[in-house]
């Protein structure tokens, strides 16, 4: 949830060249042309010019986003929200996503590792076991698709590497693991909840005739 600003206005707001971006504060895809910019010494002021250093203000949540040579800060979190996940588990998942937006990719990998352990224990695995046993438990219980062994091997190797070695994870490492975790959360929590809310489908009488 976006932080609610008090009533008022940003001092020094002006029109800038419009920039499209995903707001990391509220998650909206916006096209903002309001903000302020840094004028390098010797440059000529031109409010609608393309500036390398600029702060754009989201038209929805009014939060600022800083751009430096095209790089965005804060950057949007990787992945998508998942519905109907238990609160503590969802908080950890959202924390992992926010880590990617803060360029804390090693932390995102470790949080993803913790999520898998949490899911396994919630689904019946014994507490206090090595991480590998939890990954294998989820696979053996059918929570990982039949062709997902390569994903299991990947998340196991990356999580162990981040946990036991001084090795910084790359953005792709964190994004791969969060993609895998997001898939599991949807498969285990979101999709079954959607089906149960809609109720079981009733077959037409011609297909499922009454017995006599």
N, C-alpha and C positions, 0 to 999 in steps of 0.2 A: 504494500500500500504506500502511495506517495505521501511524503511529508507535507502537511498542510501549512502553507505560508500564511502569515497574518495579512490583513487587508493593507494594501499599499501598492507601490510600484517600484520597479528597479530604477535607481538613479542613473541617468545617462543613457536611457534606452534610445535607440535610433534604428532606422531602417538599414538593413544590410542586404547583400545579395542573398537570395533565398537558398537555403540548404536543406536537403531532405536527409533525415536520419531517424533512427529508432531511439526514442528517449529511454534512457536507462532507469529513470525515476518512475515513470508511469507505464512504460511499455508501449506507448503510442508511436505509430509511424507518422512523423510530422514533416511539414515543410515550413520551417521558421525563417522569417526575414526580419525578426526583431532581436536586438541584442546590442553588444558593444564589441569593439575590436582594439587591438594594440597597434599603434602607429609607429613603425620603425623610424629611427632618427633619419632625417633627410627625405622621407617619403612625403608625397603630396596627399593630403586628406581627401578621400572620396568615399562617402558613406556606402555607396552601392557597388564599390569595387570588390573583387575577390581578395579576401585577406587571409594570410597564412595563420594569423593568430586571432581568433575570434571567440566570443562567448555568445551562444544563441540561447534564447529563452523559449521553452516549450509553450505553445499556445494553449495546451490543455492543463498541465499541472503547474506551469509558471516556474519550473525549476531550470537552472542554468546548466548548459553543457559546453565544455571547453574543447576547441579544436586547435590543434597545432600541426601544421603541415599535413592536414588530412586525418591525423590520428584523433580519436574521440575519447574524451574523459569526462564522466565515467562512461565506459563502454557498456552496451547492453549485455545482459547475462545470456549465456549460450543455452539452448534448449527451450522447451516449452513447459508451462505449468501442467500438472497432472491433477485431475479431480479425484475426490473421494479417497485420498491417501490419509492414513492416520496422522494426527497432528505432529507428533514428535518426528516421525519419519519424513513428513513433508517439509518440516522446518530444516532438517538436515539436507534434503534434496535442494531446497531453495538456497541454502547456504553454499552448496557446491556450485550452483549456477552463478551466484553472485561472485564467487571466487574467480570465475573466468572473466567476468567484467572488470575485475580489479587486477588482472594479469597475474593472479596467484594460482598458477596452473598446478603446481605441486600440491597445494592445499586442496584443490578441487579433486585431484586423483585420490588423495587420502580420504577425503569425505565420501567419495564414491565407494571406496573400499569399505568404509564404515556402514554405508547404506546396505550393501550386499550382506554383511554380517547381520545387520538388524533384520532384514527381510527373512533370512534363513532361520534365525531364532524365533521370529514371530510365526513362522510356518512349521515349527516343530523341532528344529535342530537344537542340540544341547549347547548350553552356554559354555564359554571358556575354551572352545576348540580353536585350532589354528585356522587362519583365514582360508587356506586351501580347502579344508574340509567343508566350509560353508559354501564355497563355490561348487564343489562336487555334489553337495547335498541338493542345492537348487537344481542342478542339471539332472540328478537322478530322480527327482520328484516331478519332473516334467515342466518346470517353470522356465526352462530355457528351450527354445525350439530345437527340433532334431538336428538341423543344420547349423546350429549356433555354437558348435564346439570351438571353432576358431575364435569366436568372441570370448568364450570362457577362458581360453588359453591367453588371449591378449590381455584381458582385464586382470588375470592372475599375475602375469609377468610384470605388468606396469605397476600394479599396486604393491607387489613385493619389492620392486626396484625402488619405488618412492619411499617405502617404509624402512628398508634396511640399508640403503646406500645413500651417499651424499650425491644425488643426481637430480638436477632440476628438470622438471617435466616441460615438454613443449606444449604449445596450444593444442596441437592435434591430438596429443595423448589425452589431455583432459576432455576434449570434445568427444573423442571416441568413447571414453568411459561413461560420460554423462549420457550420450546417445543410447548406450546399452542399458544403463540404469533407468532412463526414461521409458524405454521399451518394456522393461520388466514391470515397472510401476503401473503402466497402462494395462498390461496383460493381466496383472494380479489384482489390481484395485479398481481402475477406472472402467474397463470394459465390462466386467461382471456386474458392477453397480448399475451401469446403463441398462443392461439387459433385464436385471431384476426390477427396475423401476417401470419398464414398459410392460412387464408381465410376459408369461409364456404365450407364444403364438398359438392360435386355435386353427386347426386345419379345417378346410371346407368339408361339409358333410359328404360331398361326392368323393372326396379323397379318403376320408376316414369315416365310413358308414357305421351306423350303430349296429352293435351285435344283437342277435335275436335269440 
